[in-house]
Amino acid sequence: MSRPELKSDISYTKGLAALALFAVMAAVLAGAPFGAPQGFPDGANLTASIGYAMFNVGVDQITGATLVASEGFLVAFEIIDVVLVAALAGAILLARRETGDESITAVVADGGRELERTLRGDDRSEDESPADDGGDR
Amino acid sequence: MVPPQWYLLLAAAVFCIGVFGVLTRRNALIFLMSVELMLNAANINLVYFSQYWGNVTGQTFSLFTLALAAAEVAIGIGIILVLYRNFDDVDVTKAVTMRW
């Protein structure tokens, strides 16, 4: 039985590098100057603005209302589409069993019954066998 | 509005937790989670400064970051499956050669 517990056999010395990175970042960011915040205009429809920005549309096509300013992301949208398809295809390629015999997959999908029969050397199909013949099962 | 320093500190903390995980842990699945933390630290900044400057470019871009993270995890899980099949373990320090 395993319970969630704090990992103890890790190298904390390497972790100090992460802590040092945080210290440097905090020291720099705490004193960084920023201009006055502008914020979104009142009543701005952000969801619609994001949706139209994704397809390079500058004006709300339904109400004609002005959207929050943004750059266009149509090219990025198409590229991310290709990247996702490539990643999924790559994941399936990596996860596939590397046996030439496709029937292995079918056997495993069968719950292993076929494989079990083969290992036992038993030709008898389970459907044909009597449910309970009082044997030595 | 909350000052930007707090959001930057939060994002830096989340990012450094991710770096800490990558540096100290050896489980490949924890690696994936840590990389997700680092990506989401960037998202925090993108969304906050989108609001700060009144421009939705950052929020839209964070959506693309999420999609890219999904692609990265898909490939990462595939690699971990191969790692487990070849080494019977998901310890990243065991795979030290390019070929075996």
Chai-1 contact restraints between the chains, C-beta under 6 A:
chainA,res_idxA,chainB,res_idxB,connection_type,confidence,min_distance_angstrom,max_distance_angstrom,comment,restraint_id
A,I10,B,T24,contact,1.0,0.0,6.0,A-B,restraint_1
A,S11,B,T24,contact,1.0,0.0,6.0,A-B,restraint_2
A,K14,B,L23,contact,1.0,0.0,6.0,A-B,restraint_3
A,K14,B,T24,contact,1.0,0.0,6.0,A-B,restraint_4
A,G15,B,F20,contact,1.0,0.0,6.0,A-B,restraint_5
A,G15,B,L23,contact,1.0,0.0,6.0,A-B,restraint_6
A,G15,B,T24,contact,1.0,0.0,6.0,A-B,restraint_7
A,A18,B,C16,contact,1.0,0.0,6.0,A-B,restraint_8
A,A18,B,V19,contact,1.0,0.0,6.0,A-B,restraint_9
A,A18,B,F20,contact,1.0,0.0,6.0,A-B,restraint_10
A,A18,B,L23,contact,1.0,0.0,6.0,A-B,restraint_11
A,L21,B,C16,contact,1.0,0.0,6.0,A-B,restraint_12
A,F22,B,A12,contact,1.0,0.0,6.0,A-B,restraint_13
A,F22,B,C16,contact,1.0,0.0,6.0,A-B,restraint_14
A,M25,B,A12,contact,1.0,0.0,6.0,A-B,restraint_15
A,A26,B,L9,contact,1.0,0.0,6.0,A-B,restraint_16
A,L29,B,L8,contact,1.0,0.0,6.0,A-B,restraint_17
A,A30,B,Q5,contact,1.0,0.0,6.0,A-B,restraint_18
A,F34,B,P4,contact,1.0,0.0,6.0,A-B,restraint_19
A,P37,B,M1,contact,1.0,0.0,6.0,A-B,restraint_20
A,P37,B,Y52,contact,1.0,0.0,6.0,A-B,restraint_21
A,Q38,B,W53,contact,1.0,0.0,6.0,A-B,restraint_22
A,Q38,B,G54,contact,1.0,0.0,6.0,A-B,restraint_23
A,G39,B,G54,contact,1.0,0.0,6.0,A-B,restraint_24
A,F40,B,G54,contact,1.0,0.0,6.0,A-B,restraint_25
A,S49,B,V56,contact,1.0,0.0,6.0,A-B,restraint_26
A,I50,B,V56,contact,1.0,0.0,6.0,A-B,restraint_27
A,I50,B,Q59,contact,1.0,0.0,6.0,A-B,restraint_28
A,I50,B,T60,contact,1.0,0.0,6.0,A-B,restraint_29
A,A53,B,V56,contact,1.0,0.0,6.0,A-B,restraint_30
A,A53,B,T60,contact,1.0,0.0,6.0,A-B,restraint_31
A,M54,B,T60,contact,1.0,0.0,6.0,A-B,restraint_32
A,V68,B,V56,contact,1.0,0.0,6.0,A-B,restraint_33
A,A69,B,N55,contact,1.0,0.0,6.0,A-B,restraint_34
A,S70,B,V56,contact,1.0,0.0,6.0,A-B,restraint_35
A,S70,B,T57,contact,1.0,0.0,6.0,A-B,restraint_36
A,E71,B,T57,contact,1.0,0.0,6.0,A-B,restraint_37
A,F73,B,T60,contact,1.0,0.0,6.0,A-B,restraint_38
A,A76,B,F64,contact,1.0,0.0,6.0,A-B,restraint_39
A,I80,B,F64,contact,1.0,0.0,6.0,A-B,restraint_40
A,I80,B,A67,contact,1.0,0.0,6.0,A-B,restraint_41
A,V83,B,A71,contact,1.0,0.0,6.0,A-B,restraint_42
A,L84,B,A71,contact,1.0,0.0,6.0,A-B,restraint_43
A,A87,B,A71,contact,1.0,0.0,6.0,A-B,restraint_44
A,A87,B,A74,contact,1.0,0.0,6.0,A-B,restraint_45
A,A87,B,I75,contact,1.0,0.0,6.0,A-B,restraint_46
A,L88,B,A74,contact,1.0,0.0,6.0,A-B,restraint_47
A,G90,B,I75,contact,1.0,0.0,6.0,A-B,restraint_48
A,A91,B,A74,contact,1.0,0.0,6.0,A-B,restraint_49
A,A91,B,I75,contact,1.0,0.0,6.0,A-B,restraint_50
A,A91,B,G78,contact,1.0,0.0,6.0,A-B,restraint_51
A,L94,B,G78,contact,1.0,0.0,6.0,A-B,restraint_52
A,L94,B,V82,contact,1.0,0.0,6.0,A-B,restraint_53
A,A95,B,G78,contact,1.0,0.0,6.0,A-B,restraint_54
A,A95,B,L81,contact,1.0,0.0,6.0,A-B,restraint_55
